[in-house]
Amino acid sequence: MYYADAIVTLFCSLMIFGMALTVARTHKSTGILAPAMTGDPLLERTIRAHANTVEWLPIFLPSMWLFAIYWSPNWAAVFGVLWMAGRIVYFVGYRTAPLKRYPGFFIQAVAAFALLFGALGRILYLLMA
């Protein structure tokens, strides 16, 4: 069954929500209230880190679910947790300093591309078999 993948999906939603709350708190702490998005480097980095994570969702979520369907639900969930861990490391690192985002980016990119190319490869293999 796909329980683990469903849980990863829901925790991913909670992660995105937590990042959004961090953006809101950063708006408040810097005194730059929405809809303004510039003027403080910490606010700008926080907004970008959240937005970058949201931008990766259309790559990550379908890839994880297709990997779960065509390969293994358990391995898809493992890669999903790895992706989330990478995004959290990315988010925290980016908020600290732009160059500190790279380890998290690498972790999440490896997980995302394993899911994406794993699912694509398996689907093509089955299609041609």
C-alpha positions as CSV (number, residue, x, y, z in Angstrom):
1,M,0.0,0.0,0.0
2,Y,0.9,3.6,-0.3
3,Y,0.5,4.7,3.3
4,A,4.1,5.8,3.7
5,D,3.9,7.9,0.5
6,A,0.7,9.5,1.7
7,I,2.3,10.4,5.0
8,V,5.3,11.9,3.2
9,T,3.0,13.9,1.0
10,L,1.1,15.2,4.1
11,F,4.3,16.0,5.9
12,C,5.6,17.8,2.8
13,S,2.5,20.0,3.0
14,L,3.2,20.7,6.7
15,M,6.8,21.6,5.8
16,I,5.6,24.1,3.1
17,F,3.2,25.5,5.7
18,G,6.0,25.8,8.2
19,M,8.2,27.6,5.7
20,A,5.3,30.0,4.9
21,L,4.9,30.7,8.7
22,T,8.6,31.5,8.8
23,V,8.2,34.0,5.9
24,A,5.3,35.6,7.8
25,R,7.3,35.8,11.0
26,T,10.3,37.2,9.1
27,H,8.0,39.9,7.6
28,K,6.9,40.9,11.1
29,S,10.4,40.8,12.7
30,T,11.9,43.0,9.9
31,G,9.0,45.4,10.0
32,I,8.5,44.9,6.2
33,L,4.9,43.9,6.0
34,A,3.3,42.1,3.0
35,P,2.9,42.7,0.2
36,A,6.4,44.2,0.2
37,M,9.0,41.6,-0.4
38,T,12.3,43.5,-0.5
39,G,14.4,45.7,1.7
40,D,15.9,43.3,4.1
41,P,18.4,40.5,3.1
42,L,17.0,38.0,5.6
43,L,13.4,38.5,4.4
44,E,14.5,38.2,0.7
45,R,16.4,35.0,1.4
46,T,13.5,33.5,3.4
47,I,11.0,34.3,0.7
48,R,13.3,32.8,-2.0
49,A,14.0,29.7,0.0
50,H,10.3,29.1,0.4
51,A,9.5,29.9,-3.2
52,N,12.3,27.7,-4.4
53,T,10.8,24.8,-2.4
54,V,7.4,25.4,-3.9
55,E,8.9,25.5,-7.4
56,W,10.3,22.0,-6.9
57,L,7.0,20.5,-5.8
58,P,5.7,19.9,-9.4
59,I,8.9,17.9,-10.0
60,F,9.0,16.1,-6.7
61,L,5.4,15.0,-5.9
62,P,4.5,13.4,-9.3
63,S,7.9,11.7,-9.5
64,M,7.5,10.3,-6.0
65,W,4.0,8.9,-6.7
66,L,5.0,7.5,-10.1
67,F,8.1,5.9,-8.5
68,A,5.8,4.4,-5.8
69,I,3.4,3.0,-8.4
70,Y,6.0,1.6,-10.9
71,W,8.8,0.6,-8.5
72,S,8.4,0.6,-4.8
73,P,6.2,2.6,-2.4
74,N,8.7,2.1,0.4
75,W,11.7,3.3,-1.6
76,A,9.6,6.2,-2.9
77,A,8.8,7.2,0.7
78,V,12.5,6.9,1.6
79,F,13.5,9.2,-1.2
80,G,10.6,11.5,-0.3
81,V,11.9,11.9,3.3
82,L,15.4,12.5,1.9
83,W,14.0,15.2,-0.4
84,M,12.2,16.9,2.5
85,A,15.4,16.7,4.7
86,G,17.3,18.3,1.8
87,R,14.7,21.1,1.5
88,I,14.9,21.8,5.2
89,V,18.7,21.9,5.1
90,Y,18.4,24.2,2.0
91,F,15.9,26.5,3.7
92,V,17.9,26.9,6.9
93,G,21.1,27.3,5.0
94,Y,19.7,29.9,2.6
95,R,18.3,31.9,5.5
96,T,21.7,31.9,7.1
97,A,23.8,32.8,4.0
98,P,23.2,32.2,0.3
99,L,26.2,29.9,-0.1
100,K,25.0,27.7,2.7
101,R,22.1,26.5,0.6
102,Y,24.2,24.2,-1.6
103,P,24.4,21.1,0.6
104,G,20.6,21.0,1.0
105,F,20.1,21.6,-2.7
106,F,22.4,18.7,-3.6
107,I,20.6,16.3,-1.2
108,Q,17.1,17.2,-2.5
109,A,18.3,17.2,-6.2
110,V,19.7,13.7,-5.9
111,A,16.5,12.5,-4.3
112,A,14.2,14.2,-6.8
113,F,16.2,13.0,-9.8
114,A,16.3,9.5,-8.5
115,L,12.6,9.5,-8.3
116,L,12.1,11.3,-11.6
117,F,14.5,9.2,-13.7
118,G,13.6,6.0,-11.8
119,A,10.0,6.5,-12.6
120,L,10.6,7.5,-16.1
121,G,13.0,4.6,-16.8
122,R,10.7,2.1,-15.3
123,I,7.7,3.4,-17.3
124,L,9.7,3.3,-20.5
125,Y,11.0,-0.2,-19.8
126,L,7.4,-1.5,-19.2
127,L,6.1,0.3,-22.2
128,M,8.7,-1.3,-24.5
129,A,8.5,-4.8,-22.9
